[in-house]
Each structure stands twice: as C-alpha cells, then as structure tokens.
Amino acid sequence: MALASRLAGALMHEVNNPLEAITNLVYLTKLRKDDPALVWENMGIIEQQLAILSKVTSQALTFHRTQAEAQNWDLVAIAESALKLHADKITRHGVTVDSRFQRPAVTRAFGTEILQVVSNLILNALDALPRENGRLSFRVRTHGEAIHITLADNGSGIPAHVAQRLFEPYMTTKTQGTGLGLWLSQRIIVKHSGTLRFRTSQKPGRNGTTFRITLPLISLSRPEPAKMTA
C-alpha cells in the first residue's frame, strides 16, 4: 500500500502539465467563445491532452490491478509500450528515438511497475533534451544471465551536486516535480533483484545522461510471458 501511494505521488508530474494546459485552454476558450476557429483549435488541443491523461490513468489503474502476483514479462514488450505511451510528447518535442530491442528478454516481475520505471526515465529524458536535435537511444539487450535496459540522451547532463543526491526522496530541480520518481524507480528495481544506475556528463561534445536498468534473465522453459496492454 505504501508503494502504491508513493507511486501516485510520482505520477503527478505526468498529469500536471496536461491539466494545466486544459485549464488554461478552457479559460481562453470562454473569453473567445464567439471565435469558432479558435474554439475548434482549442478543442482539438484539449482532446490531445485528455488522451494523454487517459493513458496515464489507465496505466495507474493497471498497476493497482496487478499487484497480487509477479509474472513472466517480456521486457521488449514493456519497452515498446512505454514508447507508445509517450509517442505524442516525443513527437511534439521533435526528439529522434533510436530503439534497438533484443529478444528473448523475459524476467519475473510486476510488469506495470517496470513499465512505470521505464516511463519515468523516458519522461526525464524528454525534459532534459533540447527541442532541436534531441536524441534518445533506447536499448534492451541480454548479457549472460542479465537483461539491460538502457536509455541515453544528449541533453545538457546533470550537475554534480544534483547527481550526488539523485536517488534521494524529494530531490528535484523541476518546479512542478515531486522528487519521488527516481527514488521510487530505484526501490522498484531493487525489489525485483535488479539495479538502476546512471552516468552523466556536462562536457561539451560529450554531454548527456545514460540510465541502465539491469534485471535477471529467466529460463525460457517457464510459461509464456504475460502481455502488456498499453
């Protein structure tokens, strides 16, 4: 229950922006209600923002429904679902995503918890990336008895004083952030017998941040992995 309540707090930064946009657009639409073209344009934007909220809340509900028992999960399917979940924002930010996924990549997990971690890392990368020439490298690969999920961006990098405390609760540089996202993400991965690590650089020409999730690879002799519905 404590994990679920903390996750709810971490999700807030995902819904704050759409809610603020909708509130502002409703206000502006009321002021210009006699301008059909503007009303129509604003309704279209509101519809897009509501679609984003729908995806986020759908994943949150799925999280609460699937806490009873861990299952075999295909991490490639989870990675693909995370990209679909944030496809609109990726497009709006003009970010180029280079994704390369290797199967088999099955682990024993609470699938929606892993999805939330990957989703959080994607959102953090999008916030860090420039609106022009932003690039995100997304990999799922196996090595020995481990699965590595790697997300690398070419953002400005994390300042040293922030990096030292990155996984501490309530550590955030965002005005609307809760500071719980990475803290909770690390707790989730550790609970799954994995690790969440990062490296970052602010050096010109080498700037950017890379996060790597490592989870145990399970034998394919076990039952077929569960399917992610995103």
C-alpha positions as a Markdown table, in Angstrom:
| # | Residue | x | y | z |
|---|---|---|---|---|
| 1 | Met | 0.0 | 0.0 | 0.0 |
| 2 | Ala | 2.9 | 2.4 | 0.8 |
| 3 | Leu | 4.4 | 1.7 | -2.6 |
| 4 | Ala | 1.2 | 2.4 | -4.4 |
| 5 | Ser | 0.7 | 5.7 | -2.5 |
| 6 | Arg | 4.2 | 6.8 | -3.4 |
| 7 | Leu | 3.7 | 5.8 | -7.0 |
| 8 | Ala | 0.6 | 8.0 | -7.1 |
| 9 | Gly | 2.7 | 10.9 | -5.9 |
| 10 | Ala | 5.3 | 10.2 | -8.5 |
| 11 | Leu | 2.7 | 10.1 | -11.3 |
| 12 | Met | 1.6 | 13.7 | -10.5 |
| 13 | His | 4.3 | 15.3 | -12.7 |
| 14 | Glu | 2.9 | 13.3 | -15.6 |
| 15 | Val | -0.6 | 14.7 | -15.2 |
| 16 | Asn | 0.2 | 18.3 | -14.0 |
| 17 | Asn | 1.2 | 19.6 | -17.5 |
| 18 | Pro | -1.9 | 18.3 | -19.3 |
| 19 | Leu | -4.2 | 19.5 | -16.5 |
| 20 | Glu | -2.7 | 23.0 | -16.6 |
| 21 | Ala | -2.9 | 23.1 | -20.4 |
| 22 | Ile | -6.6 | 22.1 | -20.3 |
| 23 | Thr | -7.4 | 24.6 | -17.6 |
| 24 | Asn | -5.8 | 27.5 | -19.5 |
| 25 | Leu | -7.4 | 26.5 | -22.8 |
| 26 | Val | -10.9 | 26.3 | -21.2 |
| 27 | Tyr | -10.4 | 29.8 | -19.8 |
| 28 | Leu | -9.2 | 31.2 | -23.1 |
| 29 | Thr | -12.0 | 29.5 | -25.0 |
| 30 | Lys | -14.6 | 31.1 | -22.7 |
| 31 | Leu | -13.0 | 34.5 | -23.4 |
| 32 | Arg | -13.1 | 33.9 | -27.2 |
| 33 | Lys | -16.3 | 31.9 | -27.4 |
| 34 | Asp | -17.5 | 33.9 | -30.4 |
| 35 | Asp | -14.5 | 32.9 | -32.5 |
| 36 | Pro | -15.4 | 29.5 | -34.0 |
| 37 | Ala | -12.0 | 28.9 | -35.5 |
| 38 | Leu | -10.2 | 29.4 | -32.2 |
| 39 | Val | -12.8 | 27.4 | -30.3 |
| 40 | Trp | -12.3 | 24.5 | -32.7 |
| 41 | Glu | -8.5 | 24.7 | -32.5 |
| 42 | Asn | -8.6 | 24.8 | -28.7 |
| 43 | Met | -11.0 | 21.8 | -28.5 |
| 44 | Gly | -8.5 | 19.8 | -30.6 |
| 45 | Ile | -5.6 | 20.6 | -28.3 |
| 46 | Ile | -7.8 | 19.7 | -25.2 |
| 47 | Glu | -8.7 | 16.4 | -26.8 |
| 48 | Gln | -5.0 | 15.6 | -27.3 |
| 49 | Gln | -4.3 | 16.5 | -23.6 |
| 50 | Leu | -7.2 | 14.3 | -22.4 |
| 51 | Ala | -5.8 | 11.4 | -24.5 |
| 52 | Ile | -2.5 | 11.8 | -22.6 |
| 53 | Leu | -4.3 | 11.8 | -19.3 |
| 54 | Ser | -6.3 | 8.7 | -20.3 |
| 55 | Lys | -3.1 | 6.8 | -21.0 |
| 56 | Val | -1.5 | 7.7 | -17.7 |
| 57 | Thr | -4.6 | 6.9 | -15.6 |
| 58 | Ser | -5.1 | 3.7 | -17.5 |
| 59 | Gln | -1.5 | 2.6 | -16.6 |
| 60 | Ala | -2.1 | 3.6 | -12.9 |
| 61 | Leu | -5.3 | 1.5 | -12.8 |
| 62 | Thr | -3.4 | -1.4 | -14.3 |
| 63 | Phe | -0.8 | -1.1 | -11.6 |
| 64 | His | -3.3 | -1.4 | -8.9 |
| 65 | Arg | -5.0 | -4.4 | -10.5 |
| 66 | Thr | -1.8 | -6.5 | -10.9 |
| 67 | Gln | -0.1 | -6.3 | -7.6 |
| 68 | Ala | -1.2 | -9.7 | -6.3 |
| 69 | Glu | 1.5 | -11.9 | -8.0 |
| 70 | Ala | 4.6 | -11.4 | -10.2 |
| 71 | Gln | 4.5 | -12.9 | -13.7 |
| 72 | Asn | 7.0 | -13.6 | -16.5 |
| 73 | Trp | 7.3 | -10.4 | -18.5 |
| 74 | Asp | 8.8 | -9.7 | -21.9 |
| 75 | Leu | 10.8 | -6.5 | -21.3 |
| 76 | Val | 10.8 | -5.7 | -25.0 |
| 77 | Ala | 7.0 | -5.6 | -24.9 |
| 78 | Ile | 7.2 | -3.3 | -21.9 |
| 79 | Ala | 9.8 | -1.0 | -23.7 |
| 80 | Glu | 7.5 | -0.8 | -26.7 |
| 81 | Ser | 4.5 | 0.0 | -24.5 |
| 82 | Ala | 6.4 | 2.8 | -22.8 |
| 83 | Leu | 7.3 | 4.3 | -26.2 |
| 84 | Lys | 3.7 | 4.2 | -27.3 |
| 85 | Leu | 2.6 | 5.8 | -24.1 |
| 86 | His | 4.7 | 8.8 | -24.7 |
| 87 | Ala | 4.6 | 8.9 | -28.5 |
| 88 | Asp | 2.7 | 12.2 | -28.6 |
| 89 | Lys | 5.2 | 14.0 | -26.3 |
| 90 | Ile | 8.1 | 12.6 | -28.3 |
| 91 | Thr | 6.6 | 13.9 | -31.5 |
| 92 | Arg | 5.8 | 17.3 | -30.0 |
| 93 | His | 9.4 | 17.7 | -28.7 |
| 94 | Gly | 10.9 | 16.7 | -32.0 |
| 95 | Val | 13.0 | 14.0 | -30.4 |
| 96 | Thr | 14.6 | 11.3 | -32.5 |
| 97 | Val | 14.4 | 7.9 | -30.9 |
| 98 | Asp | 16.8 | 5.1 | -31.9 |
| 99 | Ser | 15.4 | 1.9 | -30.4 |
| 100 | Arg | 17.0 | -1.5 | -30.7 |
| 101 | Phe | 15.5 | -4.4 | -28.8 |
| 102 | Gln | 16.8 | -7.9 | -28.4 |
| 103 | Arg | 14.7 | -10.9 | -27.6 |
| 104 | Pro | 14.4 | -13.1 | -25.6 |
| 105 | Ala | 14.3 | -10.7 | -22.6 |
| 106 | Val | 12.0 | -12.3 | -20.1 |
| 107 | Thr | 12.1 | -11.6 | -16.4 |
| 108 | Arg | 9.9 | -12.4 | -13.4 |
| 109 | Ala | 8.3 | -9.1 | -12.4 |
| 110 | Phe | 5.3 | -6.9 | -11.7 |
| 111 | Gly | 5.1 | -5.7 | -15.2 |
| 112 | Thr | 3.3 | -2.4 | -14.7 |
| 113 | Glu | 5.9 | -1.4 | -12.0 |
| 114 | Ile | 8.7 | -2.0 | -14.6 |
| 115 | Leu | 6.6 | 0.0 | -17.1 |
| 116 | Gln | 6.3 | 2.8 | -14.7 |
| 117 | Val | 10.1 | 2.9 | -14.2 |
| 118 | Val | 10.9 | 2.9 | -17.9 |
| 119 | Ser | 8.1 | 5.5 | -18.4 |
| 120 | Asn | 9.6 | 7.8 | -15.8 |
| 121 | Leu | 13.1 | 7.5 | -17.4 |
| 122 | Ile | 11.7 | 8.4 | -20.8 |
| 123 | Leu | 9.9 | 11.5 | -19.4 |
| 124 | Asn | 13.0 | 12.6 | -17.6 |
| 125 | Ala | 15.0 | 12.3 | -20.8 |
| 126 | Leu | 12.4 | 14.3 | -22.7 |
| 127 | Asp | 12.5 | 17.1 | -20.1 |
| 128 | Ala | 16.3 | 17.2 | -20.4 |
| 129 | Leu | 16.6 | 17.1 | -24.2 |
| 130 | Pro | 16.8 | 20.2 | -26.4 |
| 131 | Arg | 13.8 | 20.9 | -28.6 |
| 132 | Glu | 16.1 | 20.7 | -31.7 |
| 133 | Asn | 18.4 | 17.8 | -32.4 |
| 134 | Gly | 17.3 | 15.9 | -29.3 |
| 135 | Arg | 18.2 | 12.2 | -29.4 |
| 136 | Leu | 17.2 | 9.3 | -27.3 |
| 137 | Ser | 18.9 | 5.9 | -27.6 |
| 138 | Phe | 16.8 | 3.1 | -26.2 |
| 139 | Arg | 18.2 | -0.5 | -25.9 |
| 140 | Val | 17.0 | -3.8 | -24.5 |
| 141 | Arg | 19.8 | -6.4 | -24.6 |
| 142 | Thr | 20.8 | -9.5 | -22.8 |
| 143 | His | 24.2 | -10.4 | -21.4 |
| 144 | Gly | 24.8 | -13.6 | -19.7 |
| 145 | Glu | 22.0 | -14.1 | -17.1 |
| 146 | Ala | 21.0 | -10.4 | -17.1 |
| 147 | Ile | 18.8 | -8.1 | -19.1 |
| 148 | His | 19.9 | -4.5 | -19.6 |
| 149 | Ile | 17.5 | -1.7 | -20.4 |
| 150 | Thr | 19.5 | 1.4 | -21.4 |
| 151 | Leu | 18.2 | 4.9 | -22.1 |
| 152 | Ala | 20.8 | 7.5 | -23.2 |
| 153 | Asp | 20.1 | 11.2 | -24.1 |
| 154 | Asn | 22.1 | 14.0 | -25.5 |
| 155 | Gly | 20.8 | 16.6 | -23.0 |
| 156 | Ser | 22.9 | 19.0 | -21.0 |
| 157 | Gly | 23.8 | 16.5 | -18.3 |
| 158 | Ile | 23.1 | 16.5 | -14.6 |
| 159 | Pro | 25.1 | 18.9 | -12.4 |
| 160 | Ala | 27.4 | 17.2 | -9.9 |
| 161 | His | 25.6 | 18.5 | -6.8 |
| 162 | Val | 22.3 | 17.1 | -8.1 |
| 163 | Ala | 23.8 | 13.8 | -9.3 |
| 164 | Gln | 25.2 | 13.0 | -5.9 |
| 165 | Arg | 21.6 | 13.0 | -4.5 |
| 166 | Leu | 19.7 | 11.9 | -7.5 |
| 167 | Phe | 18.0 | 8.9 | -5.9 |
| 168 | Glu | 17.1 | 10.6 | -2.6 |
| 169 | Pro | 13.4 | 11.3 | -2.0 |
| 170 | Tyr | 12.1 | 14.7 | -2.8 |
| 171 | Met | 15.2 | 15.6 | -4.8 |
| 172 | Thr | 14.1 | 17.6 | -7.8 |
| 173 | Thr | 15.1 | 20.6 | -9.9 |
| 174 | Lys | 11.7 | 20.8 | -11.5 |
| 175 | Thr | 9.3 | 23.5 | -10.3 |
| 176 | Gln | 6.4 | 21.0 | -10.6 |
| 177 | Gly | 8.2 | 17.8 | -9.8 |
| 178 | Thr | 7.6 | 15.7 | -6.7 |
| 179 | Gly | 11.2 | 14.4 | -6.4 |
| 180 | Leu | 9.9 | 10.9 | -5.9 |
| 181 | Gly | 10.2 | 9.5 | -9.5 |
| 182 | Leu | 13.8 | 8.2 | -9.4 |
| 183 | Trp | 13.7 | 7.3 | -5.7 |
| 184 | Leu | 10.7 | 5.2 | -6.3 |
| 185 | Ser | 12.1 | 3.8 | -9.5 |
| 186 | Gln | 15.2 | 2.6 | -7.7 |
| 187 | Arg | 13.1 | 1.0 | -5.0 |
| 188 | Ile | 11.1 | -0.9 | -7.6 |
| 189 | Ile | 14.1 | -2.2 | -9.4 |
| 190 | Val | 15.9 | -3.3 | -6.2 |
| 191 | Lys | 12.7 | -5.1 | -5.2 |
| 192 | His | 13.0 | -7.1 | -8.5 |
| 193 | Ser | 16.6 | -8.1 | -7.6 |
| 194 | Gly | 18.0 | -5.6 | -10.1 |
| 195 | Thr | 20.0 | -2.4 | -10.2 |
| 196 | Leu | 19.3 | 1.1 | -11.6 |
| 197 | Arg | 22.5 | 3.1 | -12.3 |
| 198 | Phe | 23.4 | 6.2 | -14.3 |
| 199 | Arg | 26.3 | 8.2 | -15.7 |
| 200 | Thr | 26.2 | 11.8 | -16.8 |
| 201 | Ser | 28.4 | 14.4 | -18.4 |
| 202 | Gln | 28.2 | 18.1 | -18.9 |
| 203 | Lys | 31.4 | 18.3 | -21.0 |
| 204 | Pro | 30.8 | 20.0 | -24.4 |
| 205 | Gly | 30.5 | 17.3 | -27.1 |
| 206 | Arg | 30.1 | 14.6 | -24.6 |
| 207 | Asn | 27.1 | 15.9 | -22.8 |
| 208 | Gly | 24.2 | 13.7 | -21.9 |
| 209 | Thr | 22.9 | 11.2 | -19.4 |
| 210 | Thr | 22.6 | 7.4 | -19.5 |
| 211 | Phe | 20.4 | 5.3 | -17.3 |
| 212 | Arg | 20.7 | 1.5 | -17.1 |
| 213 | Ile | 18.3 | -1.0 | -15.6 |
| 214 | Thr | 19.6 | -4.5 | -15.0 |
| 215 | Leu | 17.2 | -7.3 | -14.2 |
| 216 | Pro | 17.6 | -11.1 | -14.0 |
| 217 | Leu | 17.0 | -13.1 | -17.3 |
| 218 | Ile | 14.8 | -16.1 | -16.6 |
| 219 | Ser | 14.8 | -19.5 | -18.3 |
| 220 | Leu | 12.5 | -19.8 | -21.4 |
| 221 | Ser | 11.4 | -23.2 | -20.1 |
| 222 | Arg | 8.9 | -21.3 | -17.9 |
| 223 | Pro | 5.4 | -20.4 | -19.0 |
| 224 | Glu | 4.9 | -17.8 | -21.8 |
| 225 | Pro | 5.4 | -14.2 | -20.7 |
| 226 | Ala | 2.4 | -12.0 | -19.9 |
| 227 | Lys | 1.3 | -9.5 | -22.5 |
| 228 | Met | 1.4 | -5.7 | -21.8 |
| 229 | Thr | -1.8 | -3.9 | -22.8 |
| 230 | Ala | -0.9 | -0.2 | -23.3 |
